[in-house]
Amino acid sequence: MIYADNAATTKMSDAAIDVMLTHIKENYGNPSSLYEFGQKAKEVLEEARTDVARVINAQPEEILFTSGGSEADNQAILSAAELGRKQGKLHIISTAFEHHAVLHTLEKLKKQGFEITLLDVHEDGLIRPSEVEAAINDNTCLVTVMYANNEIGTIQPIKEIGEICHRKKVLFHTDAVQAIGHVPVDVVAENIDMLSASSHKFHGPKGVGFLYARKGIALTNLIEGGAQERGKRAGTENVPGIAAMATALKEICSKMEKNTAHVKALRDRIIKGLEEIPHSILNGDAQKRLPSNINFCFEGIEGESLLLLLDDKGIQASSGSACTSGSLDPSHVLLAIGRVHDVAHGSLRLSLGEDLSETDADYIIKSVREVVEYLRSFSPVWRDLSSGKIKHLL
Amino acid sequence: MALYSEKVMDHFRNPRNLGVLEDANAIGEVGNAKCGDIMKMYLKIEDDMVKDVKFETFGCGSAIASSSMATEMIKGKPLSEVEKLTNKAVTEALDGLPTHKIHCSVLAEQAIKSALEDYRSKK
């Protein structure tokens, strides 16, 4: 099996599993209990907080543990909106290709009277900082731009956007779920006020993540109850999950340089191999993208059947076709970069793992070529494209 | 549980009657690329019977499986029977489809109806 869907989720690292089991089996105390057994769990929690903070150059008290990336996105955006509301600032800037955790939260705020500006992401899948600057006005309370896109992997000019927001005194949040552990992130150097991350995208367990919020930013609670997480997130802390997340994060960051060199080389090898398929296109800038991300559109075929046949060949991947998105429309990300429906249905995302070999990469290239050719052999769309009845778009 | 039944996967992996029928006298095409599904049915009708049938499909797994199953269900059958084929019958023959995929069986029914219309319009 060649698992090439690491943007969906990753395999837990052995070290993270070991840490998790230890805290489930042995160190199961409640960090809020005053006796030593509880305080031991509290120590583990705070140690994890320090480890996570260090990775992004934050202070431990700026890290809030959550149930994952979606919760962190919700809390960051709703907090900024609340702060904006108090100042009469009801304008938020974001992009058209954010994760739904961001987009749906913004839709909710729109219904509450907020004005939402979604910036164009251009065909290369990149935001232009000048357009962020031009969109900011006196009513803007938040700019939220993802660090790296989850489908096409493009890495946004976060530092430049952060600098603009800092200068304009507007809060800046980034959904860094796909970036943390895979590219270096420094919240100070990049002027990031709030950042969301998810553990299972970097070999940690599911159901845990964190929100970084710069000191001084008053957060709004999503969950009311006890005084955990400085009163900003009630509920007994998921100590095994949090400790395992910190372990996984430290581990992947210590190997980042090596991983990047290895995965990037395979990424480019596969891109080169797939570009040879006629009437195909790489989605997103070829260089400013995550080391692990490959995203193609192939004309004349549909993504779900491509995925099912790749699965039969032992390759797990993902697609932005309507059939896989569970709606009538294909991926909003592909539409945002200007792919028309007909083409967006035939998309394939491969997100490589660090353990992929060159042999695996070549097998992926061979398999995708075979499956695309097979599906085209009985596609009425491909027939019409080939005969010239309809025009090629790619 | 798998996304699709064994039957759906079987017809998807080994589609029956796949391809173009050069001497077809009834052709039906339904769906559109914008929605991600197009089915094309080629029928050879003689003596009010479907002597042969082939299909081409652009679409997801259940679209391919639905077309494949539908061609099997009409091959060698009299037109009186063929025109009564419903999407429900196709779905049942496939041991069911996920709710959001039922429209694939509807397309299969429509593709056959469209081919029959084509045949009658040429008569």
Interface residues (C-beta under 8 A of the other chain):
Chain A: G300 I301 E302 G303 E304 S305 L308 D312 S321 A322 C323 G326 L328 P330 V340 H341 D342 H345 F378 S379 P380 V381 W382 R383
Chain B: M9 F12 R13 P15 L18 G19 E29 A33 K34 C35 G36 D37 I38 M39 K40 F55 E56 T57 F58 G59 C60 G61 A63 I64 H100 K101
